[in-house]
C-alpha cells in the first residue's frame, strides 16, 4: 500500500486549550477521495493536560490516521525531527498548535506540490487573527508573528537573499529536506519552552534552497494564526525582536546575503551595535515629539539589532554551512533586517 500524500505534523508544548481548537478546525478538512493524509502530533514535553487531550482525540477516530509522539527534548526543531522520524508521506506540513487551517488547505497543498515538482518548500497566506484587540505596536509587528501575504498570485522566492518562508504552515518535501542537511546540521532550535528562540524555519528554507530546490508561496493555502492580545504587548515583542535578531548573522550567511569570512564575527557585532544605537536615538526623538507608536517601533528595531550583535558571537563553525550561492546580490538589493 502506498503511503499518504501528505503528513500534517503539529508540534505542541503546554497549549492544550488552543491545540484542541486547532484539532477541531483540522477535522473539517475537505479532500478528494484520491487524496490521503495522516496526522502526527508531537507533544514536546508538555506538563499541562495536553496528553489527555491527545488521547481523547485519538480515541474518537476523527482523523484518517492519527499518531501521537512524545519528545522529551525541548525545542521546536527537536519536535519537528521527531515528526519526521515517523512521517510516512513525502510531503510534510509543519503546523503550529495555534494555526487554524481553512477547510481546503490540505487539498491545495497536495495540488500545488504536484504542479511544482521542484518546490522543495512552500507556504501559503497566513493571517494573524487576534483573540481580542491588540496594541497598535502588535498590529505593526505582525510580520514578526508569522504573518505571510505575498499577494494573490503564486510567487517563486528569489534564488538568493530575500525573506524566507514562515514556519506556520511550512510544507517541505522529504527529498529536499534530506538533501539540505538540516536534519543532521541544523542549528537554530526555534521556540524552546518559554524561551522565544527562533530561526529554524528560515534555516530550513535557505538550506533547502542552497541544495538546489525552489521556495514558493501560494495564496490558496490559507491559515489563521490565532494569537492572544498579550503577545502584542511591548515587553513580549521586545523579547521576540531580540530573539529574531540573534539568528540574523547565521541566516544572512545561509541566505547568501553575506559570505562567511574570518571577520564575520566582528563585522556582524559592529553592524548590530551601530544600528541598535541609531534606532535608540531615533526612538528618543519620537518620544520627545510624543509620537509613541513610532518610538516603540524603533525600540523594537533596536532590540532586533542588539540581538544581531549577540548573535555574531554564536555563529556555528563554517563547515556546518551549505555552499554559498555563486554570487551575491548588489548591496542595494540585499535583504536587510526589518527596522
N, C-alpha and C positions, 0 to 999 in steps of 0.2 A: 504493500500500500504506500503510495506517495505521501509525503508529509504535508502539513498545512501550507497554504500560500503565504501566510504571514503570522508571526508571533507578536502579540501585543504584550509588552513587558512593563509592568508597573512596579516601580521601586518606592517603598514607603517606610517612613520612620515616625512613630508616635503621632499619627494624624488620622486616627480611626474614624472620627466623625466625617471628615472630608473624604476619606477613602470610600466610605460606604456610599456617599452621594455620587462619587465618580464611578463606582461599580454599577450603581443603578442606571446612570446615563449610558454606560458601556453596554448594558444588557439590551438597550434599544437599537443596537446597530442593525441596519438592513443590508444584507448581502445577497447576491445571487446564489442559487443552489450550487453552482460550479465553483464558488469561492469558499475556501475553507480557512479557518483561523483558529488559533489557540490563545489562551490567556495564561501568562506566567506572572505571578505576583511574588516579589521578593520582599520579605519582612526583614528590614535592616536593623535588627536588634531592638525592636520596639518593646517598651515596657508598659504601654497602655493596653487597651482592650483590642488592639489590632489582631492578635492571634485568634481570639474568639470571633471577631467579625469575619475573618477569612474562613474560619471553619464553618460558620453559618452559611456563607455564600457558596462554599464548596459543596455542602450538603444539599443545597437547594437545586443544584444541577441546571442552573440558568444558562451557563455558557457551554459552547460545543465541547470544549475541553479546558479545564482549569487546573493548574498546578501551583502549589504554594512552596516557596523555598525560603528557608531561614538562613540569613547571612549574618554571622556574629561580628564580622569586621565592619566597623562603622565607615561610611563613606559612600557617596553615590556611585563612584567608579567601581568600588568593590561589589555593590549591589548589581550594577549592570553586567559585570563579568559573571556573577552568579547566574543571572538570567541567561546569558549567552551559553553557559555550560549545559543548560537543559533545553534550550530552544530548539525546536525541530524544523523550523522554517528557514528558508534562505533570506527572507526579509524579516528584520526585527525592528519593531516600532517601540521606542522608549517613551513612555508616558509618565508624567508626574502624577502624584496622587491627588493633586488639586486641579487637574485638567479634565474638562468635560468635552468629550468628543461629539461632534454633530453626527446625526444618525447614519450618514453615508460615508463617514470618514474612512473606514476600513476598505470599502469597495473602491473609493477614489484612490487610496494608496496603492492597492494592488494594480489597478488600471494604469496609474501613472508609471509604476515600475516596469510594466510590460511595454509601455510606449517609449521609455527612455532606458534602454539596456545598459548604457554607460553611466547612468546616475548611480554613483556609489553611495550617496547620502542625499536626502531631500526632506523638505518640510513644507508646511502649509501656513495658512493665515492663522495667527494666534492673537486673540483679542483679550485684553485684560478686562475682567468683569469683577468689579468691586462689590463686596457683600454689603457695604454701607459707604456713604460718600467719603472719598479720600481727601487728603490735603491737596492743595494746589501743587506742592512740591511732588507729591506722589503722582499726580497726573503728568507732570513734566518729566518724571523719571521712569515712565513705563518701559522705555527701551531696556532698562537695567533689570526689569522684572519679566523678561522673556516675551515681550510683545514682538510680533513679526508680521509685517504687512508691506509687501513689495508691489502692491497693485493688483489688478485684475487679470494679468496675463502670466503665463509661465515665464520664469526668468532663470537663465543659467548664470550662476555666480561667476565672477572673474576667475581666471586661471591662476592668478597670484594676487596677493594683497586682499583688499576688500574686507567685508564683515562676514563672519561665519554664520552658519545656521544656529538657531537657538536650540536648546536641549528639549524643550517642551514639544513633544510630537516629532522628534527626530527619527527618521527611518533610515536604516543602513542595510546594505547588502552584506551578507556574511563574507563573501569573497573579497569585497573591498576592505572590510574591517580586518580580515586576516592579512591581506597584503600590506595594509598600512602599518602594521607593527604595534598598533595601540594596545592590544591585549597584553603583550609582553612588556612594552616600554612606555606606555602612557604614564605621565607623571602627575597631571592635575587630578585632584581627588573629587572635585565637585562638592556639593553640600555634605558636611560631615557632622551629624548630630545637630547641635545648635550653632555650630561654627559656620559662618557664611563664606566658606571657601567656594571657589568657582573655577571655571575654565576648562572643565572636562569636555563639555560639548564643543567648544572652539577647538580644542586639541583633536578630538575625533574628526571634526570636519576637515581641518587642514592636513592632518596625516593622511586621510583618505584621498584628498586632492593631490597631495605630494606623491601618492602611489600611482597617479595617472588616471584617476576616476574623476567624474564630474559632480558638482554640487548644484542642486536645483531647488527652486521654490515653485510651488503650485498653489494657486489661491483656492482651489476647490476643496482642499483638505482643511476644514475649519475646526478650531478649538477655542473654547472659552477657558481662559486661565483664571480661576476664581480665587480672589485674594481678600483677606480681612483688611479693614482700614488701618490697623496698627502697622501694617507693612508700608504704609505711606508716611509714617512719622519720620521726622528728621534724624533721630538717633539711629533708627534701623537703617535708613537709606545711607547714612554716613558710613556705617559698618559695611554695608553692601558695596558701596562705591570703592572703599579701600580694598576690599577683597578682590573685586574685579581688577583694580589697578595692579595688585600683586601678581596677577597672571600675565599682564601685558608684555613684559620683556620676552618671555618664552613664546607667547602666542604670536608676537610680531615676527620672531625668527621663524617659527613654523610656517607662518603665512607668507614668507618671502618679502616682508616689508623691510627688514634689515637683515644683513648677513651676520653670522656669528664671527667675531674677531677676538683676538686677545684683549681688546679694550672694551668688550661689550659690557662688562660689569660696571666700570666707572662711567661709561657713556650713558647707560640707562639710569644709573643713580643720579648723575648730574641733570639729565633731562627731566626726570621726575621731580627732583628737588626744586629746580628752577621754575618749572611750570606750576608746582604747588605754591611757591611763594608769590608768583604772579597772580594766581587765582585768589589767593588770600587777600592781597592788596586790592584787587578788584571787588571782592566781597565787602571789604571795609568801606570802599567808596559808595557802593549801593546802599549799605547800611546807613551811612550818614545821610544819604538822599532820601531815606525812608522807603526804598523800594525792596521790600523784604523778600519777595519771590526771587528777584534777580540776585540778591545777596545769597540766598540759600542755594541756588543753583551753582553759584561759583564756589561756595563752600563744599558742595558735593564734588565738583571738579578738582578742588584742592585735595580732598580726601583720596580721590582716584589717583591723582598724580603722586601723592605721598606713598600710596600703595605701590606705584611703579618704582619709586625709589627703594622700597623694601624688597620688592620682587627681584630687583637687579642682583641681590645677594643670594637668591635662591635658584638661580639658573641651573638646570641639570647639566651634566657633562655633555660636550658637543657630540660624542659618539652615540648618544641616545636619540639624536635628532635625525629625521629623514634628510635626504639630499636637498639642498636649496634649489629653488626654481632657477631656470637657466639664466634669467636676467631679472633685475629689479625694476620696478616702476620708476618713472621720473619722480622726483621728490614731491612735486605738486599733486601727484595722483596717489601718493601713499596713504594707506589707512592711518588716520590719526586717532588718538583716544577721544571719546566724546567729552566735550567740555562745556 
